Amino acid sequence: MGLGYRLRYYRTMYRLLAIAACVAAGAMAQPAPARIILVGDSTMAVKSGYGPGFCAHVTPDATCVNMAKGGRSTSSYRAEGSWDQVLAELKRGSFSANYVLIQFGHNDQPGKPGRSTDLATEFGPNLRRYVEEARVAGAKPVLITSLARRIFRKGTLTDTLQPWADATRRVAEETGVPLLDLHAESMAAVTQMGPAEANTMAMAPAPAEIAADAANSPNAPKAPAKPDGEGKGETPPLFDYTHLGAKGAEFFGRMVAGELAAAVPDLRSYLKP
């Protein structure tokens, strides 16, 4: 092998190695395709909501971050600094797109001191402010109506959250953001289930007196004060008509993933069917 041939060979190999190194470096530098951040109350949170079931339906190509917290409303989530943590999270990492899924309503209802908001004058404006600030931070907000409570009276599902779902829908229309009408779809699904099957979505099995008369349960146990360990210690799972166990998280998490795929086509490839 002559000297000229060897020089050409080494130059060629050098170029190939240099190209390979550039390709590898470029691949490593590529941002994660998308990040989805969940913001809301206990019906979305890790230990008591559908968040884990939803994140399980997000493909490995995207990042799912559950920042929902039990017992929070549109007011208290901001007041305690949790929204500031979301905004800080949006500044971290390198992603081609950030989506913030926002769902409140349960704790905005009357009778929750330090959390309740006025439906007419506070709830809608609070949601609108979340949408605006998410956009300023470079994220794409998505609003979600509240998950239905699974309370049956004499075999008929009771709707306790429709006004808050309507207010959320109005904000979505006014701000032009996608809306996932989880309230409507979960109401329909729970109605079809019937009370006995709906009770299996809870964090713990229904008490004997409820299980024995699932179609007529006017004396339903009160919801636990801290169902997802939001206090200093962990609260054992308790049965109620609001929070979700593993079965409920999977069922409604899959529902939300399906709604998101329909409402935000850009995310379809990141959501499992």
C-alpha positions as CSV (number, residue, x, y, z in Angstrom):
1,M,0.0,0.0,0.0
2,G,1.6,3.3,-1.1
3,L,2.0,6.4,1.0
4,G,-0.5,8.3,-1.1
5,Y,-3.2,5.7,-0.7
6,R,-2.6,5.5,3.0
7,L,-3.0,9.3,3.4
8,R,-6.2,9.3,1.4
9,Y,-7.5,6.4,3.5
10,Y,-6.7,8.2,6.8
11,R,-8.2,11.4,5.6
12,T,-11.4,9.6,4.6
13,M,-11.6,7.8,8.0
14,Y,-11.0,11.1,9.8
15,R,-13.9,12.7,7.9
16,L,-16.2,9.8,8.7
17,L,-15.3,9.9,12.4
18,A,-15.8,13.6,12.5
19,I,-19.2,13.3,10.8
20,A,-20.2,10.6,13.2
21,A,-19.2,12.7,16.2
22,C,-21.1,15.7,15.0
23,V,-24.2,13.5,14.4
24,A,-23.9,12.0,17.9
25,A,-23.4,15.4,19.5
26,G,-26.4,16.8,17.6
27,A,-28.6,13.9,18.8
28,M,-27.5,14.5,22.4
29,A,-28.2,18.2,22.1
30,Q,-31.8,17.7,20.8
31,P,-34.4,18.8,23.3
32,A,-37.0,16.4,24.6
33,P,-40.0,16.7,22.2
34,A,-42.6,17.8,24.8
35,R,-43.3,18.2,28.5
36,I,-46.8,18.0,30.0
37,I,-47.3,19.5,33.5
38,L,-50.4,18.8,35.5
39,V,-51.8,21.6,37.7
40,G,-54.8,21.0,39.9
41,D,-56.4,19.5,43.0
42,S,-56.5,16.0,44.6
43,T,-58.6,14.5,41.8
44,M,-55.5,15.0,39.6
45,A,-52.8,14.5,42.2
46,V,-50.4,11.6,42.5
47,K,-51.9,9.6,45.4
48,S,-55.6,10.4,45.0
49,G,-56.4,11.4,41.4
50,Y,-56.1,10.4,37.8
51,G,-52.7,11.9,37.2
52,P,-50.7,8.7,37.5
53,G,-53.1,7.0,35.1
54,F,-52.7,9.8,32.7
55,C,-48.9,9.9,32.9
56,A,-48.9,6.2,32.2
57,H,-50.5,6.9,28.9
58,V,-47.7,9.4,27.9
59,T,-45.1,7.8,25.7
60,P,-41.4,7.8,26.8
61,D,-40.8,10.5,24.1
62,A,-42.5,13.1,26.3
63,T,-42.1,14.1,30.0
64,C,-45.1,14.1,32.3
65,V,-44.8,16.1,35.6
66,N,-47.6,16.0,38.1
67,M,-47.7,19.1,40.2
68,A,-51.3,18.9,41.3
69,K,-51.9,19.0,45.1
70,G,-54.8,17.9,47.2
71,G,-57.1,20.4,48.8
72,R,-56.1,23.3,46.5
73,S,-58.3,25.7,44.7
74,T,-57.6,28.4,42.0
75,S,-56.9,30.7,44.9
76,S,-54.9,28.6,47.4
77,Y,-52.7,26.9,44.8
78,R,-51.4,30.3,43.9
79,A,-51.4,31.7,47.5
80,E,-49.2,29.0,48.9
81,G,-46.6,29.4,46.1
82,S,-47.3,26.2,44.1
83,W,-47.9,28.1,40.9
84,D,-44.6,29.9,41.3
85,Q,-43.0,26.4,41.4
86,V,-44.7,25.6,38.1
87,L,-43.4,28.7,36.5
88,A,-39.9,27.9,37.9
89,E,-40.2,24.3,36.4
90,L,-41.0,25.8,33.0
91,K,-37.6,27.5,33.0
92,R,-35.8,24.3,33.6
93,G,-34.9,21.8,30.9
94,S,-34.9,22.0,27.2
95,F,-38.2,21.1,25.5
96,S,-39.6,21.8,22.1
97,A,-43.0,22.5,23.8
98,N,-44.4,22.8,27.3
99,Y,-48.1,22.1,27.9
100,V,-49.8,23.0,31.2
101,L,-53.0,21.1,32.0
102,I,-55.1,23.1,34.5
103,Q,-58.1,21.7,36.4
104,F,-59.8,23.2,39.5
105,G,-63.3,23.5,40.9
106,H,-63.8,21.0,43.7
107,N,-62.2,23.2,46.4
108,D,-63.4,26.4,44.9
109,Q,-66.9,25.4,45.9
110,P,-68.5,27.1,49.0
111,G,-67.8,25.7,52.5
112,K,-64.0,25.4,52.3
113,P,-62.5,28.1,54.4
114,G,-59.3,29.5,53.0
115,R,-59.9,27.9,49.6
116,S,-63.4,28.7,48.4
117,T,-63.7,31.3,45.6
118,D,-66.7,33.2,44.4
119,L,-68.0,31.5,41.2
120,A,-69.1,34.7,39.6
121,T,-66.2,37.1,40.4
122,E,-63.2,35.0,41.3
123,F,-63.1,31.5,39.8
124,G,-63.1,32.5,36.1
125,P,-60.7,35.4,36.5
126,N,-58.3,33.1,38.5
127,L,-58.3,30.5,35.7
128,R,-57.8,33.3,33.1
129,R,-54.8,34.5,35.0
130,Y,-53.3,31.0,35.0
131,V,-53.8,30.8,31.3
132,E,-52.2,34.2,30.7
133,E,-49.2,33.6,32.9
134,A,-48.6,30.2,31.4
135,R,-48.5,31.8,27.9
136,V,-46.1,34.5,29.1
137,A,-43.8,31.7,30.3
138,G,-43.8,30.2,26.9
139,A,-46.1,27.3,27.7
140,K,-49.3,26.1,26.0
141,P,-52.2,26.0,28.6
142,V,-55.1,23.5,28.4
143,L,-58.1,23.8,30.6
144,I,-59.9,20.7,32.1
145,T,-63.4,20.7,33.6
146,S,-63.7,19.0,37.0
147,L,-63.9,15.3,37.4
148,A,-67.4,14.2,38.4
149,R,-68.2,13.1,42.0
150,R,-69.6,9.6,42.0
151,I,-72.6,10.3,44.3
152,F,-75.8,8.5,43.5
153,R,-79.2,9.3,45.1
154,K,-81.7,6.5,44.6
155,G,-79.8,5.3,41.6
156,T,-79.4,8.7,39.9
157,L,-76.0,10.4,39.7
158,T,-75.9,13.8,41.4
159,D,-74.2,16.6,39.6
160,T,-72.4,19.0,42.0
161,L,-69.9,20.7,39.7
162,Q,-71.7,21.8,36.5
163,P,-71.5,25.5,37.3
164,W,-67.7,25.3,37.7
165,A,-67.5,23.2,34.5
166,D,-69.5,25.9,32.7
167,A,-67.2,28.6,34.0
168,T,-64.1,26.7,32.9
169,R,-65.6,26.3,29.4
170,R,-66.3,30.0,29.1
171,V,-62.7,30.9,30.0
172,A,-61.4,28.4,27.4
173,E,-63.6,30.0,24.8
174,E,-62.7,33.5,25.8
175,T,-58.9,32.8,25.8
176,G,-58.9,30.4,22.9
177,V,-57.2,27.5,24.7
178,P,-58.1,23.8,24.2
179,L,-60.7,22.5,26.6
180,L,-61.0,18.9,27.9
181,D,-64.6,18.4,29.1
182,L,-63.7,15.8,31.7
183,H,-66.8,16.7,33.7
184,A,-69.2,15.8,30.9
185,E,-67.4,12.6,29.9
186,S,-66.9,11.4,33.5
187,M,-70.5,12.1,34.3
188,A,-71.6,10.0,31.4
189,A,-69.2,7.2,32.2
190,V,-70.1,7.1,35.9
191,T,-73.8,7.1,35.0
192,Q,-73.3,4.2,32.7
193,M,-71.3,2.3,35.4
194,G,-74.0,2.6,38.0
195,P,-73.3,3.0,41.7
196,A,-71.8,-0.4,42.5
197,E,-69.2,-0.3,39.8
198,A,-68.5,3.5,40.4
199,N,-67.7,2.7,44.0
200,T,-64.8,0.5,42.8
201,M,-63.0,3.6,41.5
202,A,-62.5,4.9,45.0
203,M,-59.3,4.8,47.1
204,A,-60.6,2.0,49.3
205,P,-63.5,-0.5,49.3
206,A,-66.9,0.9,50.1
207,P,-68.1,0.3,53.7
208,A,-70.4,-2.6,54.1
209,E,-73.5,-0.5,54.5
210,I,-72.7,1.4,51.3
211,A,-71.8,-1.7,49.3
212,A,-75.0,-3.4,50.3
213,D,-77.2,-0.5,49.1
214,A,-75.1,1.2,46.4
215,A,-78.1,2.5,44.6
216,N,-79.4,4.5,47.6
217,S,-76.7,6.0,49.7
218,P,-77.9,9.3,51.2
219,N,-75.7,8.9,54.2
220,A,-72.4,8.7,52.4
221,P,-69.2,8.9,54.5
222,K,-67.6,12.3,54.6
223,A,-64.5,12.7,52.4
224,P,-61.2,12.4,54.4
225,A,-59.8,15.7,55.4
226,K,-56.4,14.9,54.0
227,P,-56.9,12.1,51.5
228,D,-53.5,12.2,49.9
229,G,-51.2,12.9,52.7
230,E,-51.1,16.7,52.3
231,G,-50.5,17.2,56.0
232,K,-47.5,16.1,58.1
233,G,-48.3,12.4,58.0
234,E,-49.8,10.0,55.5
235,T,-53.5,9.4,55.8
236,P,-54.6,5.8,55.1
237,P,-56.7,5.5,52.0
238,L,-60.4,5.9,52.8
239,F,-63.5,5.4,50.8
240,D,-65.3,8.4,49.4
241,Y,-67.1,9.5,46.2
242,T,-64.4,12.0,44.9
243,H,-60.9,10.5,45.1
244,L,-59.5,7.7,43.1
245,G,-57.6,4.5,43.7
246,A,-55.5,2.6,41.1
247,K,-58.5,1.4,39.1
248,G,-60.0,4.9,39.0
249,A,-56.7,6.5,38.1
250,E,-56.2,4.2,35.2
251,F,-59.8,4.6,33.9
252,F,-60.0,8.4,34.1
253,G,-56.4,8.9,33.2
254,R,-57.0,7.1,30.0
255,M,-60.1,9.2,29.4
256,V,-58.1,12.4,29.8
257,A,-55.3,11.1,27.5
258,G,-58.0,10.4,24.9
259,E,-59.5,13.9,25.2
260,L,-56.1,15.5,25.0
261,A,-55.2,13.6,21.8
262,A,-58.4,14.9,20.2
263,A,-58.1,18.5,21.5
264,V,-54.4,18.9,20.8
265,P,-53.4,17.1,17.7
266,D,-49.7,18.0,18.1
267,L,-49.7,15.7,21.2
268,R,-51.2,12.6,19.6
269,S,-47.9,10.9,18.9
270,Y,-47.0,11.3,22.5
271,L,-50.1,9.7,23.9
272,K,-50.7,5.9,23.9
273,P,-54.0,4.8,22.4
